[in-house]
């Protein structure tokens, strides 16, 4: 081969490289981890026993998880409860309705500790010797306990709560509803 032809082949090779365009590298990124689902709704209820009054109480609640950071979640929920108390010949039916905040810490995928507080209104009906009177009183509570997630949507829980209801009235006379500590067992469905 003549040197003239070699020079032409090299020049041709260099020119095709120059017009080949930019080199691109394909990259693959893994799918993003699923973000914790906030605003998860839940519904539940419990049955319990008031220690001082020696009476049963029942609750129903509806709420949502509003924040989550690692093993800690925060929830707000509305709860309605029902109990009957008898003291000094006065029969009282009490229906507290409260807005509650609950913090829950998960030790592992299933077992958790929760604590919280709430406040609202208690609808009280007092009855003595056939005479009855209704009132709406302020109520507050503090609670704590343990939960166990049977599945991702179903939780069993047990705990204790301190409940306080402001004094009520019947016929102008004050009725001391007071406070009590209750132990409870409940279930919650998350959807």
N, C-alpha and C positions, 0 to 999 in steps of 0.2 A: 504494500500500500504506500502510496506516495504521501509525503508529509503534508501536502496541500489537502488531501482528502482527510487525514487524521485531524487537522485543524478544523475542517468543516464539520466533522462529526462531533467533536468536543463543543464547538460553538452551538450546534443544534441541540445537543444535550443540555447545555447551560440555559439556553433560551426556553426550552420546554419546562425546566424547573422554575424559572422565573415567572412563567405564566400559569403555574399550577394552582395558585391561590393559597390562602392561609390554611395552616394545619389546624384542625379542630379535634378536641378530645371529648368523647362522650362521657358524661358522669352520671352516676346513679345515686340517688339519695333514698335512704330508707324512709318508709312512711312515718309520719309524725306520730308520736305516742298519743293515745286518746286522752284528751283533757278530762279531768274529773267533771262529772256531770253535776252542775249546780242547779238550783231551783228544782230539785227532785222532791216531788210531793209524797206525803205519807199520811196514812190514816191508822188509828189504833184505839185501844181502850184498855182499861184495867179494872180489877176488882180488888178491894183492900179492906183493911180493918183499922178503925180509929182506936188507939190504945186507951186513952183516958175515958172517952165516951162509951167504949165497948160497943160500937156500932159499925156496920158495914158501910162502905162507900163505893161508888162506881164512877168511872170516867170514860169519856169519849173525846178524841182529839183529831184535828186536821191541821197539817202544817207543811212546811217546806224547808229543805236544807238551803241556806243562803250563802254559805262560804265554806271553803275547805282548804286546808294547808297541811300537807303530809298526813299524819294520822289523826289530825284534829278537824272536826267539822262543827259548824254552828247552824242552829235551826231556830225558826220562829214558828209557833203554832198556837191555835185557839183551842181551848179545852173547856168542856162542860162537865160538871160532876153532879152527883146527887147523893144525899144522905139524910137520914132522919135522926134527930136527937130528942131525948126525953130527960128533963131535969126539973125538979121541984113542981111536978104536975103540969109542966108546959111541954107540949109536943111541938117540935120545930121541924119543918121540912126546909132543907137548904139546897139551893141549886147555884153553886158558884160558876161563873163564866170568866175565864182569865185569858190574857195574852201572855205567852210564856217565851222565854229565851232558854235554849238548851245548848250546852257545849258537850261534845262527845269525843273521847280519846280512845282510839283503837290500839289495843296491845298487839293484836295480830289480825288476820283476815276475818275472824269471827267474834272475838271477845272484846268488849269495850266497857269503859266507865263513863257515866254521864252525870252532869250536875247542872242546875239551873234555877231560875226564879220566875215568878209571874205575879201579876196583879190584875184586878178587875172588879166586877160587881157580883154580889151574892144576892139572889132573890130568895127572901126568907118569908115563910108563912108560919106564924105562931098560933097555936090553938090551946085554949085553956077553958075547961068547963063549957064547951060548945061555942065559945066566942073566939073568933079568929081575926087576925090582923096581918096584912102583907106589908113588906118594906123591902127596899133595895139598899144594901150596905156595901161598903168597901171590903175587899178581901185581898189577901196576899199569901204567897206560898214560896217555900224554898224546898228543893228536892235533889236527891242524888241516888244513884244505884248502878247496876251492872246490866249490860245487854249481851245477848248471844244471837248472832246471825245464823239461823238455821239454813237459810239460802240467801242469795243476793237480794231477794225481795221480801223476806219474812224474818222478823226479829222477835224474840222473846225477851222480856226484861223484868227485873225485880228491883225494888227500891223502897225508900222511905221518903216521906214528905212532912214538913211542918206547915200547917194551914192555920191562918188566922182570919176571923170574920169580925167586923166591928159590931158593937152592941146594936140590938134591934129593939123594937117596942111593941107592946100590945096594950091597947087602951090607955096609952100615955105612960105606962110603966115600962121601965127599961128591962130588957132581957139580955143577959150576958151570954153571948154565943161563945166568945173567947177563941182559944187556940187548942190544937190537938196535934198529935203525931200519928201518922198512918203508915202502915206497911202494905205494899201492894205487889201484885203480879199481873203482868199485862203482855199484850202482843201488838205488833205494829207491822203494817203492810206498806212497802215502798213501791211506788209506780212512777 
